[in-house]
Amino acid sequence: MNKIPVNTHNPALHGWIVIDKPSGLTSAAVVARVKKHFNLPRKFKVGHAGTLDPLATGILPIAIGEATKVVRFVTDETKGYDVVVKWGESKDSDDSSGKSIGETSILPTQNEIISILPKFTGHIKQVPPNFSAIKIKGKRAYNLARKNINFTLEPRTVRLDKISLEDFGVDWARFSIICGKGMYVRSLVRDLAASLGSMGHVTALRRTKVGCFVEKLAISLDNLETLGHSAARLDIVLPVDFALADIPALELTKAQATRLRNGQEVVRPFSGAGTVRVKCGLQLVAMAETNGKSIRPTRVFNN
């Protein structure tokens, strides 16, 4: 029996689903599963905010429809991770899915680990893993790495707000991490091990938060699919501006909202300048920029 297509004009469909990603799936595969579950047309936009490696589990915000217009605001948010590290061996992918490229008998002590952690907080330089989605002359780095093609990734500045040792064994450790956009946990583990005179790689990685998206909001793919095509599946879709709570809101009249939707500037005093989310009653109208005197739309919402 064919699935009944979802009504893509239903405002309740446009928003966020927080998936608890299982290990073994790519982020793109999760998006495809969600899109298939809702029986959405091929051209209907669905995306994710912040790629998770196939090995990783945890919070993967899925943007449906109009929510795809604000993904960049979510990917800029602070993220939380729990990571388990195995010392004494390095992998070409910097996690347990890769090939072994080195071993050492040097294993860091608990005190050595704790003493070195402050060196990795704040803004630090980091070279991304070779097995990453970064593009080099239009090619993904992981595709080049799999073909043993030599290339160089440039270091980039990332922000690590907090790293704490949560558990410890002879040849392993578990850390809790709070960080900013662009942090590669696999690179952090690789560099941490090197600073300790050892080697190391990630054996388990779980993302615990992306901005306001936390574990208590998440649903597994299995549970999502258990809901079938009942009305309850739309109840778990969070509104588009759920992810924008930290961005100032500006209220407009219906006439002003119409003008803004048509791409026109609106004169409206506001105490401040920068990015704002524009609303008309409960309806999200647009993302806009204001200079304190007028507002100019940057992304307009249709639902």
C-alpha positions as CSV (number, residue, x, y, z in Angstrom):
1,M,0.0,0.0,0.0
2,N,1.4,3.4,-0.9
3,K,2.0,5.9,1.8
4,I,-0.3,8.9,2.0
5,P,1.8,12.0,1.1
6,V,2.1,14.5,3.9
7,N,0.6,18.0,3.4
8,T,3.7,20.1,2.9
9,H,1.7,23.2,3.4
10,N,0.8,22.2,6.9
11,P,2.7,24.7,9.2
12,A,3.1,22.0,11.8
13,L,5.4,20.1,9.5
14,H,7.9,22.9,9.1
15,G,10.3,22.8,12.0
16,W,12.8,20.6,13.8
17,I,13.0,17.0,14.8
18,V,15.8,16.1,17.2
19,I,17.0,12.6,16.3
20,D,19.2,10.5,18.6
21,K,21.4,9.2,15.9
22,P,22.5,5.6,16.2
23,S,26.0,4.5,15.5
24,G,26.7,3.2,12.0
25,L,24.6,5.7,10.1
26,T,25.8,8.8,8.3
27,S,24.0,12.1,9.0
28,A,22.8,12.2,5.4
29,A,21.3,8.7,5.9
30,V,19.3,9.9,8.9
31,V,18.0,12.8,6.8
32,A,16.9,10.3,4.1
33,R,15.1,8.2,6.7
34,V,13.2,11.1,8.1
35,K,12.3,12.3,4.6
36,K,11.1,8.8,3.7
37,H,9.1,8.5,6.9
38,F,7.1,11.7,6.1
39,N,6.8,10.6,2.4
40,L,8.1,14.1,1.4
41,P,8.5,15.0,-2.3
42,R,12.1,14.7,-3.6
43,K,12.5,18.5,-4.0
44,F,11.1,19.3,-0.5
45,K,14.0,20.5,1.6
46,V,15.2,18.6,4.7
47,G,18.7,19.0,6.2
48,H,20.7,18.6,9.4
49,A,22.5,21.0,11.6
50,G,26.0,19.8,12.3
51,T,27.4,16.5,10.8
52,L,28.0,13.6,13.1
53,D,30.5,10.9,12.1
54,P,29.0,7.5,11.3
55,L,30.6,6.1,14.5
56,A,29.0,8.8,16.7
57,T,25.7,8.8,18.4
58,G,23.5,11.5,19.9
59,I,21.9,14.8,19.1
60,L,21.3,15.5,15.4
61,P,18.8,18.3,14.7
62,I,16.9,17.7,11.5
63,A,15.5,20.8,9.8
64,I,12.3,20.3,7.8
65,G,11.0,22.7,5.2
66,E,11.2,26.3,6.4
67,A,13.6,25.4,9.2
68,T,16.3,24.7,6.6
69,K,16.5,28.5,6.2
70,V,18.0,28.9,9.7
71,V,20.3,25.9,9.9
72,R,23.4,28.2,10.0
73,F,22.2,29.7,13.2
74,V,22.1,26.3,14.8
75,T,25.5,25.1,13.5
76,D,27.0,28.2,15.1
77,E,25.7,27.1,18.5
78,T,27.7,25.6,21.4
79,K,27.9,21.8,21.3
80,G,28.5,19.1,24.0
81,Y,30.1,15.7,23.6
82,D,31.1,12.7,25.7
83,V,34.1,10.9,24.2
84,V,35.9,7.7,25.1
85,V,39.6,7.5,24.1
86,K,41.9,4.5,23.8
87,W,45.5,5.2,24.4
88,G,48.5,3.5,22.8
89,E,47.4,3.3,19.2
90,S,46.7,5.8,16.4
91,K,44.3,5.3,13.5
92,D,44.3,6.9,10.0
93,S,40.8,8.1,10.7
94,D,41.5,9.0,14.3
95,D,38.7,6.7,15.4
96,S,38.2,3.0,15.8
97,S,36.8,2.7,12.2
98,G,40.2,3.3,10.7
99,K,43.4,1.4,10.0
100,S,46.1,1.3,12.6
101,I,49.1,3.5,11.7
102,G,51.1,3.4,14.9
103,E,51.4,1.9,18.4
104,T,53.2,2.8,21.6
105,S,53.6,1.4,25.1
106,I,53.5,4.8,26.6
107,L,50.2,5.3,28.4
108,P,49.4,8.6,30.2
109,T,48.6,8.6,33.9
110,Q,45.5,10.2,35.3
111,N,47.5,13.1,36.8
112,E,49.3,13.7,33.5
113,I,46.0,13.9,31.7
114,I,44.4,16.3,34.2
115,S,47.5,18.6,34.2
116,I,47.5,19.0,30.5
117,L,43.9,19.7,29.9
118,P,44.1,23.5,30.5
119,K,46.5,23.8,27.5
120,F,43.6,22.8,25.3
121,T,40.9,25.2,26.5
122,G,40.1,28.5,24.9
123,H,40.9,29.3,21.2
124,I,43.3,26.7,19.8
125,K,44.7,25.8,16.4
126,Q,43.6,22.4,15.1
127,V,44.2,20.5,11.9
128,P,41.1,18.6,10.8
129,P,41.2,14.8,10.3
130,N,42.1,13.6,6.9
131,F,38.9,11.6,7.0
132,S,36.6,14.6,7.1
133,A,34.0,16.2,4.8
134,I,36.2,19.2,4.1
135,K,36.5,19.9,0.4
136,I,39.9,20.2,-1.4
137,K,39.5,21.5,-4.9
138,G,35.9,20.2,-5.0
139,K,36.8,16.8,-3.5
140,R,35.9,15.6,-0.1
141,A,38.9,14.9,2.1
142,Y,37.7,11.5,3.1
143,N,37.4,10.4,-0.5
144,L,41.0,11.4,-1.2
145,A,42.2,9.7,2.0
146,R,40.5,6.4,1.0
147,K,42.3,6.6,-2.3
148,N,45.6,7.2,-0.6
149,I,46.0,10.6,-2.4
150,N,48.3,12.9,-0.5
151,F,46.9,16.3,0.5
152,T,47.4,18.8,3.3
153,L,44.7,20.3,5.5
154,E,45.4,23.8,6.9
155,P,45.0,24.4,10.6
156,R,42.0,26.4,11.8
157,T,41.1,28.2,15.0
158,V,38.4,26.5,17.1
159,R,37.0,27.1,20.5
160,L,37.1,24.6,23.4
161,D,35.1,26.0,26.3
162,K,35.6,23.0,28.7
163,I,37.1,19.6,28.8
164,S,37.0,17.4,31.9
165,L,38.1,13.9,32.7
166,E,35.1,11.9,33.7
167,D,36.5,8.3,34.0
168,F,39.8,6.6,33.6
169,G,41.4,3.2,33.0
170,V,44.9,1.9,32.3
171,D,44.6,2.4,28.5
172,W,41.5,4.5,28.2
173,A,39.7,7.6,29.4
174,R,36.3,9.3,29.1
175,F,36.0,13.1,28.7
176,S,33.1,15.6,28.7
177,I,33.6,18.4,26.2
178,I,31.8,21.8,25.6
179,C,33.0,23.5,22.4
180,G,32.2,25.9,19.6
181,K,31.6,25.5,15.9
182,G,34.1,23.5,13.8
183,M,35.7,21.5,16.6
184,Y,36.8,18.0,15.5
185,V,36.8,15.8,18.6
186,R,38.9,13.2,16.7
187,S,41.6,15.9,16.1
188,L,41.4,17.0,19.7
189,V,42.0,13.4,20.9
190,R,44.9,12.9,18.4
191,D,46.6,16.2,19.6
192,L,45.9,15.5,23.3
193,A,47.5,12.0,23.0
194,A,50.6,13.5,21.2
195,S,51.0,16.1,23.9
196,L,51.0,13.3,26.5
197,G,53.8,11.5,24.5
198,S,51.4,8.8,23.5
199,M,49.0,7.9,20.8
200,G,45.2,7.7,20.9
201,H,41.9,7.4,19.0
202,V,38.2,7.8,19.6
203,T,36.4,4.5,20.4
204,A,33.0,6.1,21.3
205,L,31.5,9.6,20.7
206,R,28.2,10.9,21.8
207,R,26.9,14.4,21.1
208,T,24.8,15.6,24.1
209,K,23.7,19.0,22.9
210,V,23.6,21.4,20.0
211,G,22.5,24.8,21.3
212,C,19.0,24.4,22.8
213,F,18.6,20.9,21.4
214,V,19.3,18.5,24.3
215,E,18.9,14.8,24.9
216,K,15.5,15.0,26.6
217,L,14.1,16.4,23.3
218,A,15.5,13.6,21.2
219,I,13.7,10.6,19.6
220,S,15.3,7.5,18.1
221,L,14.7,6.7,14.4
222,D,12.9,3.5,15.5
223,N,10.5,5.4,17.8
224,L,9.9,7.9,15.1
225,E,9.0,5.2,12.6
226,T,6.8,3.5,15.2
227,L,4.6,6.6,15.2
228,G,3.8,5.7,11.6
229,H,1.6,8.3,9.8
230,S,-0.5,9.2,12.8
231,A,-1.0,12.8,13.9
232,A,1.3,12.2,16.8
233,R,4.3,12.4,14.5
234,L,3.7,16.1,13.9
235,D,3.5,16.7,17.7
236,I,7.3,16.0,18.0
237,V,8.1,18.7,15.4
238,L,9.4,21.7,17.2
239,P,8.6,25.2,15.7
240,V,11.1,26.8,13.3
241,D,12.0,29.5,15.8
242,F,12.6,27.1,18.7
243,A,16.2,27.2,17.7
244,L,16.3,31.0,17.6
245,A,15.4,31.8,21.2
246,D,18.7,33.6,21.7
247,I,18.1,35.9,18.8
248,P,16.0,39.1,19.7
249,A,12.4,39.1,18.4
250,L,10.8,42.1,16.8
251,E,7.0,42.4,16.5
252,L,5.4,43.8,13.3
253,T,1.9,44.7,12.2
254,K,0.3,42.6,9.5
255,A,0.9,45.5,7.0
256,Q,4.6,45.7,7.9
257,A,4.9,41.9,7.8
258,T,3.5,41.9,4.2
259,R,5.9,44.6,3.2
260,L,8.9,42.6,4.7
261,R,7.8,39.4,3.0
262,N,7.9,41.3,-0.3
263,G,11.5,42.1,0.3
264,Q,11.0,45.7,1.2
265,E,12.6,47.6,4.0
266,V,10.4,48.5,7.0
267,V,10.9,51.6,9.2
268,R,10.7,50.3,12.8
269,P,12.7,51.6,15.7
270,F,14.5,48.9,17.7
271,S,16.8,49.1,20.7
272,G,19.8,47.6,19.2
273,A,21.3,46.5,15.8
274,G,22.1,43.2,14.1
275,T,20.2,40.1,13.4
276,V,16.6,39.8,14.6
277,R,13.7,37.3,14.1
278,V,10.6,39.1,13.0
279,K,7.2,37.9,14.1
280,C,3.6,38.9,13.6
281,G,1.6,37.5,16.5
282,L,2.7,33.8,16.8
283,Q,3.9,33.6,13.1
284,L,7.5,33.8,12.2
285,V,7.8,36.2,9.3
286,A,11.5,36.6,8.5
287,M,15.1,36.8,9.7
288,A,16.3,40.4,9.2
289,E,19.0,42.9,9.9
290,T,18.3,46.1,11.7
291,N,20.3,49.3,12.3
292,G,18.0,50.4,15.1
293,K,15.8,52.5,12.8
294,S,14.7,50.2,10.0
295,I,14.8,46.5,9.2
296,R,15.8,44.6,6.0
297,P,14.7,41.0,5.4
298,T,17.5,38.4,4.8
299,R,15.3,35.2,4.8
300,V,11.5,35.2,4.5
301,F,9.3,32.4,5.8
302,N,6.3,31.2,3.8
303,N,4.5,29.3,6.5
